[in-house]
Amino acid sequence: MQNSANSAAESGLPEIPSKLVFRIGEVSRLAGVKPHVLRYWETEFPSIAPRKGSTGQRVYRRRDVETICEIRHLLYNLRFTIEGARKAIESRHVNKEDKQSQTGVSGIRRELLSILDLLR
C-alpha cells in the first residue's frame, strides 16, 4: 500500500480505496469536486458511465473514479479546457487499447507458431 500511496501523491492524484464500486458522494470527496460537477462531466466525457444502483443512486466503477481524478487533474492543475481534456482522455484510452490489442495479437501469433512447430 505504501508504494501506491507514494505514486498517487507524486502524480497529484488521490489514493483510491480498494473497492469495486463507489457512490457519487464518495467520488465527490475523492476527486474534490461537487456532485453536480460529476454529473456535468458525465455529459462531456463518454468514458464516464456510472450505472444506477437499486436505490437509483449513481454507482461508479473504479475505472470511472480513476478517469474522474485524471480529468480533474487535467482541468484544475494543468488548465486544460473541457475539449482538450476530452481529447487527452480519449487518446489515452485509444493508446491503452492499441497496446492491449498488440500484445494480444503478438501473443496469439506466438501461440499459433508454437502449434505449427508441434504439427511439423
Rosetta constraint file for C-alpha pairs under 8 A:
AtomPair CA 1 CA 5 HARMONIC 6.20 0.50
AtomPair CA 2 CA 6 HARMONIC 6.16 0.50
AtomPair CA 3 CA 7 HARMONIC 6.07 0.50
AtomPair CA 4 CA 8 HARMONIC 5.94 0.50
AtomPair CA 4 CA 15 HARMONIC 7.33 0.50
AtomPair CA 5 CA 9 HARMONIC 6.11 0.50
AtomPair CA 5 CA 15 HARMONIC 5.97 0.50
AtomPair CA 6 CA 10 HARMONIC 6.08 0.50
AtomPair CA 7 CA 11 HARMONIC 6.13 0.50
AtomPair CA 8 CA 12 HARMONIC 6.25 0.50
AtomPair CA 8 CA 13 HARMONIC 5.20 0.50
AtomPair CA 8 CA 14 HARMONIC 5.74 0.50
AtomPair CA 8 CA 15 HARMONIC 5.48 0.50
AtomPair CA 9 CA 13 HARMONIC 6.22 0.50
AtomPair CA 9 CA 14 HARMONIC 6.68 0.50
AtomPair CA 9 CA 15 HARMONIC 7.48 0.50
AtomPair CA 12 CA 73 HARMONIC 7.33 0.50
AtomPair CA 13 CA 69 HARMONIC 6.25 0.50
AtomPair CA 13 CA 70 HARMONIC 7.21 0.50
AtomPair CA 13 CA 73 HARMONIC 7.07 0.50
AtomPair CA 14 CA 30 HARMONIC 6.59 0.50
AtomPair CA 14 CA 31 HARMONIC 7.16 0.50
AtomPair CA 14 CA 69 HARMONIC 7.35 0.50
AtomPair CA 16 CA 30 HARMONIC 7.28 0.50
AtomPair CA 16 CA 65 HARMONIC 7.89 0.50
AtomPair CA 16 CA 66 HARMONIC 7.79 0.50
AtomPair CA 19 CA 62 HARMONIC 7.04 0.50
AtomPair CA 20 CA 61 HARMONIC 5.84 0.50
AtomPair CA 20 CA 62 HARMONIC 5.50 0.50
AtomPair CA 21 CA 59 HARMONIC 6.20 0.50
AtomPair CA 21 CA 60 HARMONIC 5.48 0.50
AtomPair CA 21 CA 61 HARMONIC 4.68 0.50
AtomPair CA 21 CA 62 HARMONIC 6.06 0.50
AtomPair CA 22 CA 26 HARMONIC 6.09 0.50
AtomPair CA 22 CA 27 HARMONIC 6.40 0.50
AtomPair CA 22 CA 59 HARMONIC 5.58 0.50
AtomPair CA 22 CA 60 HARMONIC 5.05 0.50
AtomPair CA 22 CA 61 HARMONIC 6.41 0.50
AtomPair CA 22 CA 62 HARMONIC 7.34 0.50
AtomPair CA 22 CA 65 HARMONIC 7.99 0.50
AtomPair CA 23 CA 27 HARMONIC 6.35 0.50
AtomPair CA 23 CA 57 HARMONIC 7.17 0.50
AtomPair CA 23 CA 58 HARMONIC 6.01 0.50
AtomPair CA 23 CA 59 HARMONIC 4.92 0.50
AtomPair CA 23 CA 60 HARMONIC 6.18 0.50
AtomPair CA 24 CA 28 HARMONIC 5.95 0.50
AtomPair CA 24 CA 35 HARMONIC 6.47 0.50
AtomPair CA 24 CA 38 HARMONIC 7.95 0.50
AtomPair CA 24 CA 57 HARMONIC 7.57 0.50
AtomPair CA 24 CA 58 HARMONIC 5.91 0.50
AtomPair CA 24 CA 59 HARMONIC 6.66 0.50
AtomPair CA 24 CA 60 HARMONIC 7.13 0.50
AtomPair CA 25 CA 29 HARMONIC 6.30 0.50
AtomPair CA 25 CA 35 HARMONIC 6.80 0.50
AtomPair CA 26 CA 30 HARMONIC 6.14 0.50
AtomPair CA 27 CA 31 HARMONIC 5.95 0.50
AtomPair CA 27 CA 60 HARMONIC 7.76 0.50
AtomPair CA 27 CA 65 HARMONIC 6.47 0.50
AtomPair CA 28 CA 32 HARMONIC 5.71 0.50
AtomPair CA 28 CA 33 HARMONIC 5.21 0.50
AtomPair CA 28 CA 34 HARMONIC 5.58 0.50
AtomPair CA 28 CA 35 HARMONIC 5.62 0.50
AtomPair CA 28 CA 38 HARMONIC 7.27 0.50
AtomPair CA 29 CA 33 HARMONIC 6.81 0.50
AtomPair CA 29 CA 34 HARMONIC 7.91 0.50
AtomPair CA 30 CA 69 HARMONIC 7.96 0.50
AtomPair CA 31 CA 65 HARMONIC 7.92 0.50
AtomPair CA 31 CA 68 HARMONIC 6.94 0.50
AtomPair CA 31 CA 69 HARMONIC 5.47 0.50
AtomPair CA 31 CA 72 HARMONIC 6.97 0.50
AtomPair CA 33 CA 37 HARMONIC 6.34 0.50
AtomPair CA 33 CA 38 HARMONIC 7.22 0.50
AtomPair CA 34 CA 38 HARMONIC 6.78 0.50
AtomPair CA 35 CA 39 HARMONIC 6.35 0.50
AtomPair CA 36 CA 40 HARMONIC 6.20 0.50
AtomPair CA 37 CA 41 HARMONIC 6.14 0.50
AtomPair CA 38 CA 42 HARMONIC 6.27 0.50
AtomPair CA 38 CA 68 HARMONIC 7.92 0.50
AtomPair CA 39 CA 43 HARMONIC 6.93 0.50
AtomPair CA 40 CA 44 HARMONIC 6.65 0.50
AtomPair CA 41 CA 45 HARMONIC 5.77 0.50
AtomPair CA 41 CA 48 HARMONIC 7.67 0.50
AtomPair CA 42 CA 46 HARMONIC 6.61 0.50
AtomPair CA 42 CA 48 HARMONIC 5.49 0.50
AtomPair CA 42 CA 49 HARMONIC 6.70 0.50
AtomPair CA 44 CA 82 HARMONIC 7.61 0.50
AtomPair CA 44 CA 86 HARMONIC 7.52 0.50
AtomPair CA 45 CA 86 HARMONIC 6.13 0.50
AtomPair CA 47 CA 64 HARMONIC 7.37 0.50
AtomPair CA 47 CA 67 HARMONIC 7.62 0.50
AtomPair CA 47 CA 90 HARMONIC 7.95 0.50
AtomPair CA 48 CA 64 HARMONIC 5.33 0.50
AtomPair CA 48 CA 67 HARMONIC 7.09 0.50
AtomPair CA 48 CA 68 HARMONIC 7.43 0.50
AtomPair CA 49 CA 60 HARMONIC 7.39 0.50
AtomPair CA 49 CA 64 HARMONIC 6.93 0.50
AtomPair CA 50 CA 58 HARMONIC 5.83 0.50
AtomPair CA 50 CA 59 HARMONIC 5.33 0.50
AtomPair CA 50 CA 60 HARMONIC 4.60 0.50
AtomPair CA 50 CA 61 HARMONIC 6.88 0.50
AtomPair CA 50 CA 64 HARMONIC 7.22 0.50
AtomPair CA 51 CA 58 HARMONIC 5.62 0.50
AtomPair CA 51 CA 59 HARMONIC 5.22 0.50
AtomPair CA 51 CA 60 HARMONIC 6.64 0.50
AtomPair CA 52 CA 56 HARMONIC 5.12 0.50
AtomPair CA 52 CA 57 HARMONIC 5.30 0.50
AtomPair CA 52 CA 58 HARMONIC 4.54 0.50
AtomPair CA 52 CA 59 HARMONIC 5.67 0.50
AtomPair CA 53 CA 57 HARMONIC 5.44 0.50
AtomPair CA 53 CA 58 HARMONIC 6.19 0.50
AtomPair CA 53 CA 59 HARMONIC 5.95 0.50
AtomPair CA 60 CA 64 HARMONIC 5.81 0.50
AtomPair CA 60 CA 65 HARMONIC 6.65 0.50
AtomPair CA 61 CA 65 HARMONIC 6.51 0.50
AtomPair CA 62 CA 66 HARMONIC 6.24 0.50
AtomPair CA 63 CA 67 HARMONIC 6.20 0.50
AtomPair CA 64 CA 68 HARMONIC 6.09 0.50
AtomPair CA 65 CA 69 HARMONIC 6.17 0.50
AtomPair CA 66 CA 70 HARMONIC 6.20 0.50
AtomPair CA 67 CA 71 HARMONIC 6.09 0.50
AtomPair CA 67 CA 89 HARMONIC 7.85 0.50
AtomPair CA 68 CA 72 HARMONIC 6.13 0.50
AtomPair CA 69 CA 73 HARMONIC 6.20 0.50
AtomPair CA 70 CA 74 HARMONIC 6.24 0.50
AtomPair CA 71 CA 75 HARMONIC 6.08 0.50
AtomPair CA 71 CA 85 HARMONIC 6.46 0.50
AtomPair CA 71 CA 89 HARMONIC 7.54 0.50
AtomPair CA 72 CA 76 HARMONIC 5.68 0.50
AtomPair CA 72 CA 77 HARMONIC 7.52 0.50
AtomPair CA 73 CA 77 HARMONIC 5.09 0.50
AtomPair CA 73 CA 78 HARMONIC 6.50 0.50
AtomPair CA 74 CA 78 HARMONIC 4.92 0.50
AtomPair CA 74 CA 79 HARMONIC 6.23 0.50
AtomPair CA 74 CA 80 HARMONIC 5.54 0.50
AtomPair CA 74 CA 85 HARMONIC 6.04 0.50
AtomPair CA 75 CA 79 HARMONIC 4.84 0.50
AtomPair CA 75 CA 80 HARMONIC 4.76 0.50
AtomPair CA 75 CA 81 HARMONIC 6.35 0.50
AtomPair CA 75 CA 82 HARMONIC 7.05 0.50
AtomPair CA 75 CA 85 HARMONIC 6.72 0.50
AtomPair CA 76 CA 80 HARMONIC 7.52 0.50
AtomPair CA 80 CA 84 HARMONIC 5.58 0.50
AtomPair CA 80 CA 85 HARMONIC 5.69 0.50
AtomPair CA 81 CA 85 HARMONIC 6.02 0.50
AtomPair CA 82 CA 86 HARMONIC 6.05 0.50
AtomPair CA 83 CA 87 HARMONIC 6.25 0.50
AtomPair CA 84 CA 88 HARMONIC 6.16 0.50
AtomPair CA 85 CA 89 HARMONIC 6.06 0.50
AtomPair CA 86 CA 90 HARMONIC 6.07 0.50
AtomPair CA 87 CA 91 HARMONIC 6.02 0.50
AtomPair CA 88 CA 92 HARMONIC 6.17 0.50
AtomPair CA 89 CA 93 HARMONIC 6.24 0.50
AtomPair CA 90 CA 94 HARMONIC 6.12 0.50
AtomPair CA 91 CA 95 HARMONIC 6.02 0.50
AtomPair CA 92 CA 96 HARMONIC 6.07 0.50
AtomPair CA 93 CA 97 HARMONIC 6.16 0.50
AtomPair CA 94 CA 98 HARMONIC 6.08 0.50
AtomPair CA 95 CA 99 HARMONIC 6.19 0.50
AtomPair CA 96 CA 100 HARMONIC 6.26 0.50
AtomPair CA 97 CA 101 HARMONIC 6.09 0.50
AtomPair CA 98 CA 102 HARMONIC 6.02 0.50
AtomPair CA 99 CA 103 HARMONIC 6.09 0.50
AtomPair CA 100 CA 104 HARMONIC 6.05 0.50
AtomPair CA 101 CA 105 HARMONIC 5.95 0.50
AtomPair CA 102 CA 106 HARMONIC 6.01 0.50
AtomPair CA 103 CA 107 HARMONIC 5.95 0.50
AtomPair CA 104 CA 108 HARMONIC 6.10 0.50
AtomPair CA 105 CA 109 HARMONIC 6.05 0.50
AtomPair CA 106 CA 110 HARMONIC 6.20 0.50
AtomPair CA 107 CA 111 HARMONIC 6.24 0.50
AtomPair CA 108 CA 112 HARMONIC 6.11 0.50
AtomPair CA 109 CA 113 HARMONIC 6.13 0.50
AtomPair CA 110 CA 114 HARMONIC 6.17 0.50
AtomPair CA 111 CA 115 HARMONIC 6.23 0.50
AtomPair CA 112 CA 116 HARMONIC 6.09 0.50
AtomPair CA 113 CA 117 HARMONIC 6.18 0.50
AtomPair CA 114 CA 118 HARMONIC 6.32 0.50
AtomPair CA 115 CA 119 HARMONIC 6.30 0.50
AtomPair CA 116 CA 120 HARMONIC 6.39 0.50
